[in-house]
Amino acid sequence: MKPAEEYILRQSQEYQEVLHYLVGVVEQEFPGVDLLYKWKLTFFLLQRKTSYLF
């Protein structure tokens, strides 16, 4: 399991639902995006550009 997915699973149930929804929307709108976790931040990587999720 990826560290970013583990981060989401460590959150409370309410936050997990919201985070899973957001990840699903981003992955649907931007195929090929990578969900990453570095420096205690979860973010998406798309074509060498970063967009912070939270």
PyRosetta script that sets phi, psi and omega in degrees:
from pyrosetta import init, pose_from_sequence

init()
pose = pose_from_sequence("MKPAEEYILRQSQEYQEVLHYLVGVVEQEFPGVDLLYKWKLTFFLLQRKTSYLF")
pose.set_psi(1, 139.7)
pose.set_omega(1, 179.8)
pose.set_phi(2, -71.3)
pose.set_psi(2, 149.0)
pose.set_omega(2, 178.0)
pose.set_phi(3, -57.6)
pose.set_psi(3, -34.9)
pose.set_omega(3, 179.0)
pose.set_phi(4, -66.1)
pose.set_psi(4, -38.3)
pose.set_omega(4, 177.6)
pose.set_phi(5, -67.9)
pose.set_psi(5, -38.5)
pose.set_omega(5, 176.7)
pose.set_phi(6, -62.8)
pose.set_psi(6, -39.9)
pose.set_omega(6, 177.9)
pose.set_phi(7, -58.4)
pose.set_psi(7, -45.8)
pose.set_omega(7, -179.0)
pose.set_phi(8, -63.4)
pose.set_psi(8, -41.7)
pose.set_omega(8, -178.6)
pose.set_phi(9, -69.1)
pose.set_psi(9, -20.7)
pose.set_omega(9, 177.7)
pose.set_phi(10, -79.9)
pose.set_psi(10, -11.5)
pose.set_omega(10, -178.5)
pose.set_phi(11, -79.8)
pose.set_psi(11, 165.3)
pose.set_omega(11, 176.6)
pose.set_phi(12, -66.1)
pose.set_psi(12, 162.6)
pose.set_omega(12, -175.2)
pose.set_phi(13, -56.5)
pose.set_psi(13, -41.4)
pose.set_omega(13, -179.5)
pose.set_phi(14, -61.7)
pose.set_psi(14, -45.3)
pose.set_omega(14, 179.6)
pose.set_phi(15, -69.5)
pose.set_psi(15, -35.7)
pose.set_omega(15, 177.7)
pose.set_phi(16, -59.2)
pose.set_psi(16, -44.0)
pose.set_omega(16, -179.3)
pose.set_phi(17, -61.4)
pose.set_psi(17, -45.5)
pose.set_omega(17, -179.8)
pose.set_phi(18, -65.2)
pose.set_psi(18, -45.1)
pose.set_omega(18, -178.8)
pose.set_phi(19, -64.8)
pose.set_psi(19, -41.7)
pose.set_omega(19, 177.6)
pose.set_phi(20, -63.7)
pose.set_psi(20, -38.8)
pose.set_omega(20, 177.4)
pose.set_phi(21, -62.9)
pose.set_psi(21, -47.0)
pose.set_omega(21, -179.7)
pose.set_phi(22, -62.6)
pose.set_psi(22, -43.1)
pose.set_omega(22, 178.7)
pose.set_phi(23, -62.1)
pose.set_psi(23, -42.3)
pose.set_omega(23, 178.7)
pose.set_phi(24, -61.6)
pose.set_psi(24, -42.6)
pose.set_omega(24, 179.1)
pose.set_phi(25, -64.2)
pose.set_psi(25, -47.2)
pose.set_omega(25, -178.9)
pose.set_phi(26, -62.8)
pose.set_psi(26, -44.4)
pose.set_omega(26, -179.8)
pose.set_phi(27, -66.0)
pose.set_psi(27, -32.2)
pose.set_omega(27, 178.2)
pose.set_phi(28, -72.2)
pose.set_psi(28, -40.2)
pose.set_omega(28, -176.9)
pose.set_phi(29, -79.7)
pose.set_psi(29, -26.9)
pose.set_omega(29, -177.2)
pose.set_phi(30, -128.6)
pose.set_psi(30, 81.0)
pose.set_omega(30, 179.3)
pose.set_phi(31, -58.5)
pose.set_psi(31, 141.3)
pose.set_omega(31, 178.8)
pose.set_phi(32, 89.1)
pose.set_psi(32, 1.5)
pose.set_omega(32, 178.9)
pose.set_phi(33, -74.0)
pose.set_psi(33, 145.9)
pose.set_omega(33, 178.7)
pose.set_phi(34, -111.3)
pose.set_psi(34, 130.2)
pose.set_omega(34, 174.8)
pose.set_phi(35, -89.4)
pose.set_psi(35, 119.6)
pose.set_omega(35, -175.7)
pose.set_phi(36, -124.9)
pose.set_psi(36, 163.5)
pose.set_omega(36, 178.3)
pose.set_phi(37, -138.5)
pose.set_psi(37, 112.1)
pose.set_omega(37, 178.0)
pose.set_phi(38, -142.1)
pose.set_psi(38, 147.3)
pose.set_omega(38, 176.2)
pose.set_phi(39, 52.2)
pose.set_psi(39, 38.7)
pose.set_omega(39, 179.9)
pose.set_phi(40, 62.4)
pose.set_psi(40, 26.2)
pose.set_omega(40, 176.7)
pose.set_phi(41, -126.3)
pose.set_psi(41, 140.1)
pose.set_omega(41, 173.8)
pose.set_phi(42, -100.2)
pose.set_psi(42, 131.9)
pose.set_omega(42, -178.5)
pose.set_phi(43, -152.0)
pose.set_psi(43, 167.0)
pose.set_omega(43, 176.8)
pose.set_phi(44, -105.4)
pose.set_psi(44, 142.3)
pose.set_omega(44, 176.6)
pose.set_phi(45, -116.4)
pose.set_psi(45, 122.4)
pose.set_omega(45, 179.7)
pose.set_phi(46, -135.2)
pose.set_psi(46, 112.8)
pose.set_omega(46, 177.7)
pose.set_phi(47, 50.7)
pose.set_psi(47, 49.7)
pose.set_omega(47, 176.8)
pose.set_phi(48, 66.5)
pose.set_psi(48, 13.1)
pose.set_omega(48, 174.8)
pose.set_phi(49, -115.1)
pose.set_psi(49, 141.8)
pose.set_omega(49, -178.0)
pose.set_phi(50, -108.1)
pose.set_psi(50, 146.8)
pose.set_omega(50, 173.8)
pose.set_phi(51, -133.8)
pose.set_psi(51, 118.0)
pose.set_omega(51, -177.5)
pose.set_phi(52, -76.0)
pose.set_psi(52, 136.0)
pose.set_omega(52, 179.7)
pose.set_phi(53, -86.9)
pose.set_psi(53, -44.9)
pose.set_omega(53, 179.8)
pose.set_phi(54, -143.5)
pose.dump_pdb("model.pdb")
